[in-house]
């Protein structure tokens, strides 16, 4: 049995684009990351801090964003279909034209979010 270890990672503002479908990016810090058009479909982003991140037109189809912090994130036109956003913080996030088909928003904080 291979044992996985979680290592804290901080990439504040320095990420420009990610092509990481099905990646395991649990509890990392991607504050203000420039992730426009990134492919994070099926990725595990649970507990990840994406405060103020630019996720315009990002592919987050089927991603696990359980408990993720997406405050003030720009998700304009993002594909969040079938994403798990249970308990996510979406305060002041811009979800204009985002695809939320089948997304789970149970317990998500959506105060002042723009849909």
C-alpha positions as CSV (number, residue, x, y, z in Angstrom):
1,X,0.0,0.0,0.0
2,X,1.4,3.4,-1.0
3,X,0.9,6.0,1.6
4,X,0.1,9.6,0.4
5,X,1.3,12.6,2.3
6,X,-0.3,16.0,2.2
7,X,2.2,18.8,1.9
8,X,1.1,22.5,2.4
9,X,1.7,24.5,-0.8
10,X,1.3,28.2,-1.4
11,X,1.2,29.6,-4.9
12,X,-0.3,33.0,-4.3
13,X,-0.7,35.0,-7.5
14,X,2.1,33.1,-9.3
15,X,0.1,30.5,-11.2
16,X,-0.7,31.5,-14.8
17,X,-2.6,28.5,-16.2
18,X,-3.1,24.9,-15.2
19,X,-3.7,21.8,-17.3
20,X,-4.3,19.4,-14.5
21,X,-7.4,17.2,-15.0
22,X,-8.0,14.8,-12.1
23,X,-5.2,16.4,-10.0
24,X,-5.0,16.1,-6.3
25,X,-4.7,19.7,-5.1
26,X,-6.1,19.3,-1.6
27,X,-5.9,22.3,0.8
28,X,-3.4,24.3,-1.1
29,X,-3.3,28.1,-1.4
30,X,-3.9,29.5,-4.9
31,X,-5.0,33.0,-3.8
32,X,-5.4,35.5,-6.7
33,X,-4.0,32.8,-9.1
34,X,-4.4,33.6,-12.8
35,X,-6.2,30.3,-13.8
36,X,-8.1,31.6,-16.8
37,X,-9.0,28.8,-19.2
38,X,-7.4,26.2,-16.9
39,X,-8.5,22.5,-17.2
40,X,-9.1,21.3,-13.7
41,X,-11.9,18.9,-14.6
42,X,-12.3,16.1,-12.1
43,X,-9.6,17.6,-9.8
44,X,-9.8,17.3,-6.0
45,X,-9.6,20.9,-4.8
46,X,-11.3,20.3,-1.5
47,X,-10.3,22.8,1.2
48,X,-8.2,24.8,-1.4
49,X,-8.0,28.6,-0.9
50,X,-8.9,30.2,-4.3
51,X,-9.7,33.7,-2.9
52,X,-9.8,36.2,-5.7
53,X,-8.6,33.7,-8.3
54,X,-9.2,34.4,-12.0
55,X,-11.1,31.3,-13.1
56,X,-12.7,32.8,-16.2
57,X,-13.8,30.1,-18.6
58,X,-12.0,27.4,-16.5
59,X,-13.1,23.8,-16.8
60,X,-14.0,22.5,-13.4
61,X,-16.4,19.9,-14.6
62,X,-16.8,17.2,-11.9
63,X,-14.3,18.9,-9.6
64,X,-14.4,18.4,-5.9
65,X,-14.5,21.8,-4.3
66,X,-15.8,20.7,-0.9
67,X,-15.1,23.4,1.6
68,X,-13.0,25.4,-0.9
69,X,-12.7,29.2,-0.4
70,X,-13.7,31.0,-3.5
71,X,-14.4,34.4,-2.0
72,X,-14.2,37.2,-4.7
73,X,-13.2,34.6,-7.3
74,X,-14.0,35.3,-10.9
75,X,-15.8,32.2,-12.3
76,X,-17.3,34.0,-15.3
77,X,-18.2,31.4,-17.9
78,X,-16.6,28.6,-15.9
79,X,-17.8,25.0,-16.4
80,X,-18.8,23.9,-12.9
81,X,-21.2,21.2,-14.1
82,X,-21.4,18.3,-11.7
83,X,-18.9,19.9,-9.4
84,X,-19.2,19.3,-5.6
85,X,-19.3,22.7,-3.9
86,X,-20.6,21.4,-0.6
87,X,-19.8,23.9,2.1
88,X,-17.7,26.1,-0.3
89,X,-17.4,29.8,0.4
90,X,-18.6,31.7,-2.7
91,X,-19.1,35.1,-1.0
92,X,-18.8,37.9,-3.6
93,X,-17.8,35.4,-6.3
94,X,-18.8,36.2,-9.9
95,X,-20.6,33.2,-11.4
96,X,-22.1,35.0,-14.4
97,X,-22.7,32.6,-17.3
98,X,-21.1,29.7,-15.3
99,X,-22.5,26.3,-16.0
100,X,-23.8,24.9,-12.8
101,X,-25.7,22.0,-14.2
102,X,-25.8,19.2,-11.7
103,X,-23.5,21.1,-9.3
104,X,-23.9,20.4,-5.6
105,X,-24.2,23.7,-3.6
106,X,-25.4,22.2,-0.3
107,X,-24.3,24.4,2.5
108,X,-22.4,26.7,0.2
109,X,-22.1,30.4,1.3
110,X,-23.3,32.4,-1.6
111,X,-23.9,35.8,0.0
112,X,-23.4,38.6,-2.5
113,X,-22.4,36.1,-5.2
114,X,-23.3,37.2,-8.7
115,X,-25.2,34.6,-10.7
